[in-house]
Amino acid sequence: MTTQLAAVGVAYAVTRGKGWIRVEAHVPRPLAPEQWQELLAALAMADSFGLVDSSADGRSVWAGVNDKTPAAVPAARGHGHQP
């Protein structure tokens, strides 16, 4: 995910906690539609994500990943059906 965020040109910060990883990034303005698609594709890898749009701080995105979820199993991340 962080590799894709960097490719979009978004600076990010990673915070680790017990059992989770949080990625936060400031979204530069303006961002081309293709860059938004790439950004959303990167965020879709997370267990949860969101957008904060503040007139004071601009736009920021966050993503949370349970570090106990096997990354190789798409269904475990909610992007498929488990057998």
C-alpha positions as CSV (number, residue, x, y, z in Angstrom):
1,M,0.0,0.0,0.0
2,T,2.7,2.5,0.9
3,T,4.5,1.8,-2.4
4,Q,1.3,2.8,-4.3
5,L,0.8,5.9,-2.1
6,A,4.3,7.0,-2.9
7,A,3.8,6.4,-6.6
8,V,0.7,8.7,-6.5
9,G,2.9,11.3,-4.9
10,V,1.3,11.2,-1.5
11,A,3.5,11.6,1.6
12,Y,2.4,9.2,4.3
13,A,3.2,8.2,7.9
14,V,2.9,4.7,9.4
15,T,2.0,4.1,13.0
16,R,2.2,0.6,14.5
17,G,0.2,-0.5,17.5
18,K,-0.5,-3.8,19.1
19,G,-2.2,-5.8,16.4
20,W,-2.6,-3.0,13.9
21,I,-0.9,-0.7,11.5
22,R,-2.3,2.7,10.6
23,V,-1.3,4.7,7.5
24,E,-2.1,8.4,7.3
25,A,-1.5,10.6,4.3
26,H,-2.1,14.2,3.3
27,V,-3.7,14.4,-0.2
28,P,-2.3,17.3,-2.3
29,R,-4.7,19.5,-4.2
30,P,-5.4,19.2,-7.0
31,L,-5.3,15.5,-7.6
32,A,-6.0,14.2,-11.1
33,P,-8.9,11.7,-11.5
34,E,-6.3,9.0,-12.4
35,Q,-4.4,9.7,-9.2
36,W,-7.6,9.4,-7.2
37,Q,-8.2,6.0,-8.7
38,E,-4.7,4.9,-7.8
39,L,-5.1,6.3,-4.3
40,L,-8.4,4.4,-3.8
41,A,-6.9,1.2,-5.1
42,A,-4.1,1.5,-2.6
43,L,-6.5,2.2,0.3
44,A,-8.7,-0.8,-0.8
45,M,-5.9,-3.1,0.4
46,A,-6.6,-2.1,4.0
47,D,-9.1,-3.5,6.4
48,S,-10.7,-0.1,6.8
49,F,-10.0,3.4,5.4
50,G,-11.4,6.9,5.3
51,L,-11.1,10.4,4.0
52,V,-11.1,13.6,6.2
53,D,-11.8,16.8,4.3
54,S,-11.0,19.8,6.4
55,S,-10.9,23.4,5.1
56,A,-8.1,24.2,7.6
57,D,-5.9,21.1,6.9
58,G,-7.0,20.1,3.4
59,R,-7.6,16.4,2.7
60,S,-6.2,13.5,4.5
61,V,-6.7,9.8,4.1
62,W,-6.2,7.0,6.7
63,A,-6.1,3.2,6.4
64,G,-6.0,0.6,9.1
65,V,-4.6,-2.9,8.7
66,N,-4.9,-5.7,11.2
67,D,-1.3,-7.1,11.2
68,K,-2.6,-10.6,12.1
69,T,-4.7,-10.9,8.9
70,P,-2.8,-12.9,6.3
71,A,-2.1,-10.4,3.5
72,A,-2.0,-13.2,0.9
73,V,-5.7,-14.1,1.5
74,P,-7.9,-11.5,-0.2
75,A,-11.1,-12.9,1.4
76,A,-9.6,-12.3,4.8
77,R,-9.4,-8.6,3.9
78,G,-13.1,-8.5,3.0
79,H,-12.5,-8.4,-0.8
80,G,-13.9,-11.8,-1.7
81,H,-15.7,-14.8,-0.3
82,Q,-14.2,-17.3,2.1
83,P,-14.8,-20.9,1.1
